[in-house]
């Protein structure tokens, strides 16, 4: 389902079904467009509103270890963003994955810090991760083989972060059944790969735990590896039609493939926008992501 700034015609024709449906499963089955359905309970509402004024950040937590393309063993670390002075246990979590053509970038990428902070203020636990980078990366004249290997390494590292969160759920006070992945550019590609390649978890850390997530959000990304199979998690994709780095057609293909497999997938398209238009589209991105994750993580029934 593609939208250019406005709710889909399907949603507009059936608002009553969206209003009476109870819970995320019912909303999905009724054909509602989860991007545009704002939970209607009076404010302040945890997981919808920014109910916490302060966020606590714990930096450089070790979540795994793996060998990169140069043969160097890399210690994998993440920054954890939590609502300050929050007594609640069993909170939903989001793994945020930075961009950079799989060659550069960091877990302190400004748009990730902004989103991790916003969602921590809503009551989520956010984990912004570092992952193994490639000397050549992807794009331009970069060799295809190492590029695809770098994509798989990033996927495996992000999956290890999911497993680490799940293994430490009690001490981190998160709900291991409510974890999502989200990212920008290369990180968006990785978030989709994490969601749709659960049978290829890699070995970057914390074996024995599930790598599964319940949803994925992509800003200027697309699926490259693997395939979308029935029953896999829903995806929300944002993309500019003039993206010269990750072509818009790739995002369209990703969503079409998902929908053909019966997966809930949305594509919010911005006419004429290029790669990662985060600053220009921040309000839309935050609002739609908030709605989408509220329903797909069933945050209405999460701890509060």
PAZAPA-4460 file (N, C-alpha, C; in steps of 0.05 Angstrom, whole numbers, plus 32768, in hexadecimal, padded with zeros to 4 digits):
% residues 304
    n_x    n_y    n_z   ca_x   ca_y   ca_z    c_x    c_y    c_z   seq   type   mol
   8011   7FE8   8000   8000   8000   8000   8012   8019   8000     1      X     A
   800F   802A   7FEC   801F   8042   7FEA   800E   805A   7FF0     2      X     A
   801A   806D   7FFE   800B   8086   8003   801E   809E   7FFF     3      X     A
   8013   80B3   7FF3   8022   80CB   7FF0   8015   80E0   8003     4      X     A
   801D   80DF   801C   8016   80F2   8031   7FFA   80EF   803D     5      X     A
   7FE8   80E1   8030   7FCD   80E0   8039   7FC5   80C3   803F     6      X     A
   7FB1   80BF   8051   7FA8   80A4   8057   7F9D   8097   803D     7      X     A
   7FA0   807C   803C   7F97   806E   8024   7F79   8071   8021     8      X     A
   7F71   806D   8007   7F54   806E   8001   7F45   8058   8010     9      X     A
   7F53   8041   8013   7F46   802A   8021   7F3F   8032   803D    10      X     A
   7F52   803E   804B   7F4E   8047   8067   7F37   805B   8068    11      X     A
   7F38   806E   8055   7F24   8083   8056   7F08   8078   8052    12      X     A
   7F05   8063   8042   7EEA   8058   803D   7EDF   8048   8054    13      X     A
   7EF1   803F   8066   7EE8   802D   807C   7EF0   8037   8097    14      X     A
   7EED   8050   809D   7EF6   8059   80B8   7EE8   804B   80CE    15      X     A
   7ECF   8044   80CB   7EC1   8037   80E1   7ECD   801C   80E8    16      X     A
   7ED9   800E   80D5   7EE5   7FF4   80DB   7EFE   7FF9   80EC    17      X     A
   7F0D   800E   80E6   7F25   8014   80F6   7F1E   801C   8112    18      X     A
   7F07   802B   8114   7EFF   8034   812F   7EF5   801E   8141    19      X     A
   7EE8   800A   8135   7EDD   7FF6   8146   7EEF   7FDE   814A    20      X     A
   7F04   7FDB   8139   7F16   7FC5   813C   7F25   7FC7   8156    21      X     A
   7F29   7FB1   8164   7F36   7FB0   817E   7F51   7FA1   817B    22      X     A
   7F67   7FAF   8180   7F81   7FA2   817F   7F8E   7FA2   8164    23      X     A
   7FA8   7F9E   8164   7FB7   7F9F   814B   7FAF   7F8A   8137    24      X     A
   7FAA   7F72   8140   7FA2   7F5C   812D   7F88   7F63   811F    25      X     A
   7F74   7F6C   812F   7F5B   7F74   8123   7F5E   7F8B   810F    26      X     A
   7F6F   7F9E   8116   7F74   7FB5   8104   7F7F   7FAB   80E9    27      X     A
   7F93   7F99   80EB   7F9F   7F8E   80D3   7F8B   7F7F   80C2    28      X     A
   7F7C   7F6E   80CF   7F68   7F5E   80C1   7F52   7F6E   80B4    29      X     A
   7F4C   7F85   80C0   7F37   7F96   80B5   7F41   7FA7   809E    30      X     A
   7F5B   7FA5   8098   7F66   7FB4   8081   7F6C   7FD1   8088    31      X     A
   7F6E   7FD8   80A1   7F74   7FF4   80A9   7F91   7FFA   80A3    32      X     A
   7F97   8013   809D   7FB2   801C   8097   7FBD   8027   80B2    33      X     A
   7FCF   8016   80BE   7FD8   801C   80D9   7FE9   8035   80DB    34      X     A
   7FF4   803E   80C5   8004   8057   80C6   7FF4   806F   80CF    35      X     A
   7FDA   806F   80C8   7FCA   8087   80CB   7FB5   8085   80E1    36      X     A
   7FB6   8070   80F1   7FA3   806C   8106   7FB1   8073   8121    37      X     A
   7FAB   808B   812B   7FB6   8093   8144   7FA5   8089   815B    38      X     A
   7FB1   807B   816E   7FA1   8071   8185   7F92   8089   8192    39      X     A
   7F78   8085   8197   7F67   809B   819E   7F63   80A0   81BC    40      X     A
   7F71   8092   81CD   7F6D   8096   81EA   7F77   80B1   81F2    41      X     A
   7F6B   80BC   8207   7F72   80D7   8211   7F8F   80D8   8219    42      X     A
   7F9B   80EF   8214   7FB8   80F3   821B   7FBB   80F7   823A    43      X     A
   7FD2   80F1   8245   7FE9   80E5   8237   7FE6   80C7   8234    44      X     A
   7FEE   80BC   821E   7FED   80A0   8218   8009   8095   8213    45      X     A
   8012   8084   8224   802C   8078   8221   802E   8069   8206    46      X     A
   8045   806B   81FA   804C   805F   81E0   8040   806E   81C8    47      X     A
   802E   8081   81CE   8025   8094   81B9   8030   80B0   81BD    48      X     A
   802F   80B9   81D6   8038   80D4   81DC   8053   80D4   81EA    49      X     A
   8061   80EA   81E8   807B   80EE   81F6   8075   80F5   8213    50      X     A
   8072   80E0   8223   8069   80E4   823F   8080   80E7   8253    51      X     A
   8099   80E2   824A   80B0   80E5   825B   80C1   80FC   8251    52      X     A
   80C6   8110   8261   80D6   8127   8258   80F3   8121   8256    53      X     A
   80FD   810D   8265   811A   8108   8265   811F   80EB   825B    54      X     A
   8136   80E8   824E   813F   80CD   8244   815A   80C7   8250    55      X     A
   815E   80AF   8259   8177   80A5   8263   8185   8095   824D    56      X     A
   819E   809C   8247   81AD   808E   8232   81C5   8080   823F    57      X     A
   81C7   8066   823A   81DE   8056   8242   81ED   804E   8229    58      X     A
   8206   8056   8228   8215   8053   820F   8228   803B   820F    59      X     A
   822C   8030   81F7   8241   801D   81F1   823D   8002   8200    60      X     A
   8225   7FFA   8202   8220   7FDF   820E   8228   7FCA   81F9    61      X     A
   8236   7FB6   8202   8240   7FA1   81F0   8229   7F8D   81EC    62      X     A
   8223   7F88   81D2   820E   7F75   81CC   8217   7F5D   81BC    63      X     A
   8231   7F5E   81B2   823A   7F48   81A2   8257   7F4C   8199    64      X     A
   825F   7F39   8188   827A   7F3A   817D   827B   7F2A   8163    65      X     A
   8289   7F34   814F   828A   7F26   8135   82A2   7F2F   8125    66      X     A
   82AA   7F1F   8111   82C1   7F26   8100   82B7   7F35   80E8    67      X     A
   82C5   7F4B   80E1   82BC   7F5B   80CA   82CB   7F52   80B1    68      X     A
   82C8   7F60   809B   82D3   7F58   8081   82F1   7F5B   8080    69      X     A
   82FD   7F68   8093   831B   7F6A   8093   8327   7F55   80A5    70      X     A
   8316   7F44   80B1   8320   7F30   80C4   8323   7F39   80E0    71      X     A
   831A   7F52   80E6   831C   7F5D   8101   8303   7F56   8111    72      X     A
   8307   7F4E   812A   82F1   7F48   813C   82E6   7F63   8147    73      X     A
   82CD   7F67   8142   82C0   7F81   814A   82AE   7F7C   8162    74      X     A
   82B1   7F8C   8177   829F   7F8C   818D   8287   7F9D   8186    75      X     A
   826F   7F92   8187   8256   7FA0   817F   824A   7FAD   8197    76      X     A
   8243   7FC6   8194   8238   7FD6   81AA   821F   7FE5   81A2    77      X     A
   820F   7FEC   81B6   81F7   7FFB   81B2   81F3   8010   81C7    78      X     A
   81E4   8025   81C1   81DC   8039   81D4   81BE   8034   81DB    79      X     A
   81B8   8034   81F5   819D   802E   81FE   8190   8048   8208    80      X     A
   8178   804E   81FD   8169   8066   8204   8150   805C   8213    81      X     A
   814C   8066   822B   8135   805F   823C   8128   8077   8248    82      X     A
   810D   8076   824C   8100   808C   825A   810B   808E   8277    83      X     A
   8113   80A6   827F   811E   80A9   829A   8108   80A7   82AF    84      X     A
   8110   809B   82C5   80FE   8098   82DC   80E4   8089   82D5    85      X     A
   80E8   8074   82C5   80D1   8064   82BC   80D0   804A   82CC    86      X     A
   80BC   8045   82DC   80BB   802D   82ED   80B0   8015   82DE    87      X     A
   80A6   8018   82C6   8098   8003   82B8   80AC   7FED   82AE    88      X     A
   80A4   7FD4   82B0   80B3   7FBE   82A4   80A3   7FB4   828C    89      X     A
   80B0   7FA4   827B   80A2   7F99   8264   809C   7FAD   824F    90      X     A
   80B0   7FBF   8249   80AC   7FD4   8235   80B3   7FCB   8219    91      X     A
   80A5   7FD3   8204   80AD   7FCD   81E9   80C9   7FD9   81E2    92      X     A
   80D7   7FCD   81D0   80F2   7FD6   81C8   80F4   7FD9   81AA    93      X     A
   8106   7FEB   81A2   810B   7FF0   8185   8129   7FEF   8181    94      X     A
   8132   7FE0   816E   814F   7FE0   8166   8151   7FF3   814E    95      X     A
   8161   8008   8151   8166   801C   813C   8181   8017   812F    96      X     A
   8181   8018   8114   8198   8010   8104   81A0   8027   80F1    97      X     A
   81B8   8030   80F3   81C1   8048   80E4   81C7   8041   80C6    98      X     A
   81C8   8056   80B6   81CF   8053   809A   81EC   8059   8095    99      X     A
   81F4   805A   807B   8210   8060   8074   821B   804D   805F   100      X     A
   8209   8042   804E   8212   8031   8038   8222   8018   8041   101      X     A
   821D   8010   805A   822B   7FF9   8066   8249   7FFD   8068   102      X     A
   8252   8017   8065   826F   801D   8066   8276   8031   807C   103      X     A
   8263   8042   8083   8268   8056   8098   824E   805B   80A8   104      X     A
   824E   8070   80B8   8237   8075   80C9   823C   806B   80E5   105      X     A
   822A   8073   80F7   822D   806B   8113   8212   806A   8122   106      X     A
   8212   805F   8139   81FA   805D   814A   81F2   8078   8155   107      X     A
   8202   808D   8151   81FA   80A8   8159   81F1   80B9   8141   108      X     A
   81E9   80AC   812C   81DF   80BB   8114   81C7   80CC   811E   109      X     A
   81C7   80E6   8116   81B3   80F9   8122   8196   80F0   8120   110      X     A
   818E   80E5   8109   8171   80DE   8107   816B   80C6   8119   111      X     A
   817E   80B4   811E   8179   809E   8130   8178   80A8   814D   112      X     A
   818A   80B9   8154   818A   80C4   816F   816F   80D2   8174   113      X     A
   8165   80E1   8161   814C   80EF   8163   8135   80DB   8167   114      X     A
   8134   80C7   8156   811E   80B4   8158   8120   80A3   8172   115      X     A
   8138   809A   8178   813B   808A   8191   8133   809A   81A9   116      X     A
   8139   80B4   81A9   8131   80C6   81BF   8113   80CA   81C0   117      X     A
   8107   80D0   81A9   80EA   80D4   81A8   80DB   80BB   81B2   118      X     A
   80E3   80A4   81A9   80D4   808C   81B1   80DA   8084   81CE   119      X     A
   80F2   808A   81D8   80F6   8086   81F5   80E4   8098   8205   120      X     A
   80DF   80B0   81FC   80CD   80C2   820A   80B0   80B7   820A   121      X     A
   80AA   80A7   81F6   808F   809B   81F4   808D   8083   8206   122      X     A
   80A4   8079   8211   80A3   8062   8222   80B1   8049   8217   123      X     A
   80BA   804A   81FF   80C9   8034   81F3   80E6   8034   81FE   124      X     A
   80F3   801C   81FB   8110   801A   81FE   811C   8019   81E2   125      X     A
   812E   802C   81DC   813B   802D   81C2   8158   8025   81C4   126      X     A
   8160   8014   81B1   817C   800C   81AF   8187   8013   8194   127      X     A
   819A   8027   8194   81A7   802F   817B   81C1   8020   8179   128      X     A
   81C5   8010   8163   81DB   7FFD   8162   81F1   8005   814F   129      X     A
   8209   7FFD   8155   821F   7FFC   8142   8220   7FE0   8136   130      X     A
   822A   7FDD   811E   822D   7FC3   8112   8246   7FC3   8100   131      X     A
   824E   7FAB   80F7   8266   7FA9   80E7   8263   7FB8   80CC   132      X     A
   8277   7FC8   80C5   8277   7FD7   80AC   828B   7FCB   8099   133      X     A
   8287   7FD1   807F   8297   7FC6   806A   82AA   7FDB   805F   134      X     A
   82C3   7FD4   8058   82D5   7FE7   804C   82CB   7FF3   8032   135      X     A
   82BB   7FE3   8023   82B1   7FED   8009   8294   7FF4   8009   136      X     A
   8285   7FE8   801C   8268   7FEE   801E   8258   7FE7   8005   137      X     A
   8243   7FF7   8000   8231   7FF2   7FEA   822D   800C   7FDB   138      X     A
   8226   8009   7FC1   8220   8021   7FB1   8238   8029   7FA0   139      X     A
   8232   8037   7F8A   8247   8041   7F78   8256   8029   7F6C   140      X     A
   8270   802A   7F6E   8281   8015   7F62   8288   7FFF   7F76   141      X     A
   827B   7FFF   7F8D   8281   7FEB   7FA1   827C   7FCF   7F96   142      X     A
   828E   7FBC   7F9C   8289   7FA0   7F92   8271   7F93   7F9E   143      X     A
   8262   7F84   7F8E   8248   7F79   7F96   824C   7F64   7FAC   144      X     A
   825F   7F52   7FAA   8262   7F3D   7FBE   8266   7F48   7FDA   145      X     A
   827A   7F59   7FDE   827E   7F64   7FF9   8267   7F75   8002   146      X     A
   8258   7F82   7FF0   8241   7F91   7FF7   822C   7F7F   8003   147      X     A
   8226   7F69   7FF6   8211   7F56   8000   821A   7F4A   801A   148      X     A
   8234   7F44   801C   823E   7F39   8036   823B   7F4E   804C   149      X     A
   8240   7F67   8046   823D   7F7C   805A   8220   7F7E   8063   150      X     A
   820D   7F7C   8050   81F1   7F7C   8058   81EA   7F65   806B   151      X     A
   81F5   7F4E   8065   81EF   7F37   8076   81FC   7F3A   8091   152      X     A
   8214   7F45   8092   8221   7F4A   80AC   8210   7F5E   80BD   153      X     A
   8207   7F73   80B0   81F6   7F86   80BF   81DD   7F79   80C9   154      X     A
   81D0   7F69   80B9   81B8   7F5A   80C1   81BE   7F49   80D9   155      X     A
   81D4   7F39   80D8   81DB   7F27   80EE   81E1   7F37   8108   156      X     A
   81EF   7F4E   8105   81F5   7F5D   811D   81DB   7F69   8129   157      X     A
   81C9   7F73   8118   81B0   7F7E   8123   81A0   7F68   8130   158      X     A
   81A0   7F50   8124   8192   7F3A   8130   819E   7F32   814B   159      X     A
   81B8   7F34   814D   81C5   7F2F   8167   81BC   7F44   817C   160      X     A
   81B8   7F5D   8173   81AE   7F71   8186   8192   7F6A   818F   161      X     A
   8182   7F60   817D   8167   7F57   8185   8169   7F41   819A   162      X     A
   817A   7F2E   8195   817D   7F17   81A7   8188   7F21   81C2   163      X     A
   819B   7F34   81C2   81A6   7F3F   81DB   8190   7F4D   81EB   164      X     A
   817F   7F5C   81DE   8169   7F69   81ED   8157   7F54   81F9   165      X     A
   8152   7F40   81EA   813F   7F2B   81F3   814C   7F1C   820B   166      X     A
   8165   7F16   8209   8173   7F08   821F   8174   7F18   8239   167      X     A
   8176   7F33   8236   8178   7F45   824D   815E   7F53   8253   168      X     A
   8148   7F48   824A   812E   7F55   824C   8127   7F5C   8269   169      X     A
   812D   7F4A   827B   8125   7F4F   8297   8134   7F67   82A3   170      X     A
   814F   7F68   829F   815E   7F7E   82AB   815A   7F98   829C   171      X     A
   8154   7F97   8282   814E   7FAF   8272   8131   7FB8   8275   172      X     A
   8121   7FA7   8281   8104   7FAC   8285   80F6   7FB1   826A   173      X     A
   80FB   7F9E   8257   80ED   7F9F   823E   80DD   7F86   823A   174      X     A
   80CA   7F87   8227   80B9   7F70   8221   80C6   7F62   8209   175      X     A
   80D0   7F49   820D   80DE   7F3B   81F7   80CC   7F34   81E0   176      X     A
   80B2   7F36   81E3   809F   7F30   81CD   8098   7F49   81BD   177      X     A
   80A2   7F60   81C5   809B   7F7A   81B8   80B4   7F89   81B0   178      X     A
   80C2   7F7E   819B   80DA   7F8B   8191   80D7   7F91   8173   179      X     A
   80DE   7FA9   816B   80DD   7FB1   814F   80F9   7FB9   8146   180      X     A
   80FD   7FBA   812B   8116   7FC3   811F   8110   7FDB   810D   181      X     A
   8121   7FEF   810D   811D   8006   80FC   8138   8012   80F4   182      X     A
   8139   801E   80DC   8152   802A   80D4   814F   803C   80BC   183      X     A
   8166   8048   80B5   8168   805C   809F   817C   8052   808B   184      X     A
   8175   8053   8071   8187   804C   805B   8191   802F   805F   185      X     A
   81AB   802C   8062   81B6   8011   8067   81A9   8004   807F   186      X     A
   81A4   8015   8093   8196   800A   80AB   817A   8002   80A6   187      X     A
   816D   8010   8093   8151   8008   808B   8151   7FEE   807C   188      X     A
   8165   7FEA   806A   8168   7FD1   805D   816C   7FBB   8072   189      X     A
   817D   7FC0   8085   8182   7FAD   809A   8169   7FA6   80AB   190      X     A
   815A   7FBB   80B2   8141   7FB6   80C2   812E   7FA3   80B3   191      X     A
   812B   7FA7   8099   811A   7F95   808A   8126   7F79   8089   192      X     A
   8140   7F77   8085   814D   7F5C   8085   814A   7F4E   80A0   193      X     A
   814C   7F5D   80B6   8148   7F51   80D0   812C   7F45   80D2   194      X     A
   8118   7F55   80C9   80FC   7F4C   80CB   80F6   7F34   80BA   195      X     A
   8102   7F32   80A2   80FA   7F1E   808F   810E   7F08   808A   196      X     A
   8123   7F07   809A   8136   7EF1   8097   813B   7EE4   80B3   197      X     A
   8126   7EDB   80C0   812A   7ED0   80DB   8139   7EB5   80DB   198      X     A
   813A   7EA8   80C3   8148   7E8F   80C1   8166   7E92   80BC   199      X     A
   8170   7EAA   80BB   818C   7EB0   80B7   8196   7EC3   80CD   200      X     A
   8198   7EB9   80E6   819E   7ECB   80FC   81BB   7ED3   8100   201      X     A
   81CD   7EC4   80F4   81E9   7ECA   80F8   81F3   7EC2   8113   202      X     A
   820B   7ECA   811A   8218   7EC1   8133   8228   7ED8   8140   203      X     A
   821B   7EF0   8141   8229   7F07   814B   8226   7F0A   8169   204      X     A
   8217   7EF8   8176   8214   7EFA   8193   81FA   7EF0   819D   205      X     A
   81F9   7EE8   81B6   81E2   7EDE   81C5   81D3   7EC8   81B6   206      X     A
   81E0   7EB1   81B1   81D2   7E9B   81A5   81BC   7E90   81B6   207      X     A
   81A9   7E83   81AA   8194   7E75   81B9   817B   7E86   81BD   208      X     A
   817D   7EA0   81B7   8165   7EB1   81B9   815A   7EB6   819D   209      X     A
   8140   7EBD   819C   8134   7EC2   8182   813D   7EDE   8178   210      X     A
   8140   7EDF   815D   8147   7EF8   8150   812E   7F07   8145   211      X     A
   8117   7EFC   814A   80FE   7F06   813D   80F7   7F21   8148   212      X     A
   80EC   7F32   8136   80E0   7F4C   813D   80C3   7F4C   8134   213      X     A
   80B4   7F5E   8140   8097   7F5F   8139   8090   7F73   8123   214      X     A
   80A3   7F85   811D   809E   7F99   8108   80B9   7FA5   8100   215      X     A
   80B8   7FB2   80E8   80D0   7FC0   80DF   80C8   7FDA   80D1   216      X     A
   80D9   7FEF   80D4   80D4   8009   80C8   80ED   8010   80B7   217      X     A
   80E8   8018   809F   80FE   801E   808C   80FB   803B   8082   218      X     A
   8110   804B   8084   8112   8065   8078   8127   8063   8062   219      X     A
   811F   8064   8049   8130   8063   8032   813F   8048   8030   220      X     A
   8131   8032   8035   813D   8018   8032   812D   8006   8021   221      X     A
   8136   7FED   801E   8127   7FD9   800E   8132   7FBE   8015   222      X     A
   8124   7FA9   800D   812D   7F8E   8012   8140   7F86   7FFB   223      X     A
   8157   7F7B   8002   816A   7F71   7FEE   816F   7F53   7FF1   224      X     A
   8172   7F4A   800A   8178   7F2E   800F   815F   7F20   8018   225      X     A
   815E   7F06   8012   8148   7EF5   801B   812E   7EFB   800D   226      X     A
   8118   7EF2   8019   80FE   7EF7   800E   80EA   7EFB   8024   227      X     A
   80D4   7F08   801D   80BE   7F0C   8030   80AC   7EF3   802F   228      X     A
   80AA   7EE6   8046   8099   7ECE   8048   8080   7ED3   8058   229      X     A
   806A   7EC5   8052   8051   7EC8   8061   8056   7EC5   807F   230      X     A
   8049   7ED7   808E   804B   7ED6   80AB   8061   7EE6   80B7   231      X     A
   8072   7EF3   80A6   8088   7F03   80B1   807E   7F1F   80B8   232      X     A
   808E   7F2E   80C7   8084   7F47   80D3   807D   7F5D   80C0   233      X     A
   806A   7F6F   80C8   8063   7F86   80B7   8079   7F9A   80B5   234      X     A
   8079   7FA9   809F   808D   7FBD   8099   8080   7FD7   8091   235      X     A
   808B   7FED   809B   8084   8008   8092   809C   8014   8085   236      X     A
   8099   801C   806B   80B0   8027   805C   80AA   8044   8054   237      X     A
   80BE   8055   8058   80BD   8071   804F   80D1   8074   8038   238      X     A
   80CA   8082   8023   80DC   8084   800C   80D6   809C   7FFB   239      X     A
   80EB   80AA   7FF2   80E9   80BF   7FDE   80E9   80B4   7FC2   240      X     A
   80D8   80BE   7FB1   80D7   80B4   7F95   80EF   80BA   7F85   241      X     A
   80FF   80CE   7F8D   8117   80D6   7F7F   8131   80CD   7F8D   242      X     A
   812E   80B8   7F9D   8146   80AD   7FAB   815A   80A2   7F97   243      X     A
   8172   80AD   7F97   8187   80A4   7F84   819A   8090   7F90   244      X     A
   8195   8089   7FAA   81A7   8076   7FB8   819A   805B   7FB9   245      X     A
   8182   805A   7FC4   8171   8042   7FC5   8158   8048   7FB4   246      X     A
   8157   803F   7F9B   8142   8047   7F89   8126   8042   7F95   247      X     A
   8114   8054   7F8F   80F8   8052   7F98   80EC   8037   7F8F   248      X     A
   80F3   802F   7F77   80E8   8016   7F6C   80EF   7FFE   7F7E   249      X     A
   8106   7FFF   7F8C   810D   7FE9   7F9E   80FA   7FE8   7FB6   250      X     A
   80F3   7FFF   7FC0   80E0   8000   7FD6   80C5   7FF6   7FCD   251      X     A
   80BC   7FFE   7FB6   80A3   7FF5   7FAB   80A3   7FD6   7FA8   252      X     A
   80B9   7FCC   7F9E   80BB   7FAF   7F9B   80BA   7FA1   7FB6   253      X     A
   80C7   7FAC   7FCA   80C7   7FA0   7FE4   80AB   7F9E   7FF0   254      X     A
   809B   7FB4   7FEE   8080   7FB4   7FF8   806E   7FA1   7FE8   255      X     A
   8071   7FA1   7FCE   8061   7F90   7FBD   8066   7F73   7FC3   256      X     A
   807F   7F6B   7FC7   8086   7F50   7FCE   807A   7F48   7FE8   257      X     A
   807B   7F5A   7FFC   8070   7F54   8016   8052   7F50   8015   258      X     A
   8044   7F62   8007   8027   7F60   8005   801F   7F47   7FF6   259      X     A
   802F   7F3E   7FE2   8029   7F25   7FD4   802B   7F0D   7FE6   260      X     A
   803C   7F10   7FFB   803F   7EFA   800F   802B   7EFD   8026   261      X     A
   801A   7F11   8025   8006   7F15   803A   8011   7F24   8052   262      X     A
   8028   7F31   804F   8033   7F40   8065   8028   7F5C   8064   263      X     A
   8022   7F68   807B   8019   7F84   807C   8032   7F96   8076   264      X     A
   8030   7FA6   8061   8046   7FB7   8059   803B   7FD1   804E   265      X     A
   8047   7FE7   8056   803F   8002   804D   8057   8011   8041   266      X     A
   8051   8021   802D   8065   8032   8021   805B   804E   8020   267      X     A
   8068   805F   8030   8062   807C   802F   8076   8089   801C   268      X     A
   806C   8093   8006   807E   809E   7FF1   807C   80BC   7FF0   269      X     A
   8093   80C9   7FED   8094   80E6   7FEB   809E   80EE   7FCF   270      X     A
   808C   80FB   7FC0   8093   8102   7FA4   80AA   8116   7FA3   271      X     A
   80BF   810F   7F94   80D5   8120   7F90   80EA   8120   7FA6   272      X     A
   80E6   8113   7FBC   80F9   8112   7FD1   8110   80FF   7FCB   273      X     A
   8128   8105   7FD5   813F   80F4   7FD1   8143   80E1   7FE8   274      X     A
   815C   80DB   7FED   8164   80C6   8001   8163   80D1   801D   275      X     A
   8155   80C3   802F   8154   80CA   804B   814B   80E7   8050   276      X     A
   8132   80EE   8049   8129   810A   804E   811E   810D   806A   277      X     A
   812F   8106   807E   8125   8105   809A   811D   8120   80A4   278      X     A
   812D   8134   80A1   8127   814E   80AC   810D   815A   809F   279      X     A
   810A   8157   8085   80F2   8162   8078   80D9   8152   807F   280      X     A
   80DC   8139   8085   80C4   8128   8089   80C3   811D   80A6   281      X     A
   80D1   812A   80B8   80D2   8120   80D4   80B7   811C   80E0   282      X     A
   80A5   812F   80DE   808B   812D   80EB   807B   8115   80E0   283      X     A
   807B   8111   80C6   806E   80FA   80BA   807A   80E0   80C4   284      X     A
   8095   80DF   80C3   80A2   80C6   80CB   809C   80BF   80E8   285      X     A
   809E   80D2   80FA   8099   80CC   8116   807C   80C5   811B   286      X     A
   806A   80D3   810E   804D   80CD   8113   8046   80B1   8108   287      X     A
   804E   80AC   80EF   8046   8092   80E4   8054   807A   80F1   288      X     A
   806E   807F   80F8   807C   8069   8106   8070   8064   8122   289      X     A
   8068   8079   812F   805B   8076   8149   8041   8067   8147   290      X     A
   8031   806E   8134   8018   805F   8131   801D   8042   8129   291      X     A
   802E   803E   8116   8034   8023   810C   803F   8011   8122   292      X     A
   8052   801B   8132   805D   800A   8147   8049   8006   815E   293      X     A
   8039   801A   8163   8025   8017   8179   8013   7FFE   8173   294      X     A
   800A   7FFC   8159   7FF8   7FE6   8152   8007   7FCC   814E   295      X     A
   801D   7FCC   8140   802B   7FB3   8139   8038   7FA6   8152   296      X     A
   8040   7FB6   8165   804B   7FAC   817E   8036   7FA8   8193   297      X     A
   801D   7FAE   818B   8006   7FAC   819E   800C   7FBB   81B8   298      X     A
   8016   7FD3   81B4   801E   7FE3   81CC   8007   7FEA   81DE   299      X     A
   7FEE   7FE9   81D4   7FD7   7FEE   81E5   7FD5   7FDA   81FB   300      X     A
   7FE1   7FC2   81F7   7FE0   7FAE   820C   7FFC   7FAA   8219   301      X     A
   800F   7FBB   8213   8029   7FB9   821F   8028   7FC5   823B   302      X     A
   803D   7FBF   824A   803F   7FC9   8266   803E   7FE7   8267   303      X     A
   8031   7FF2   827C   802F   800F   827E   802A   8016   829C   304      X     A
***
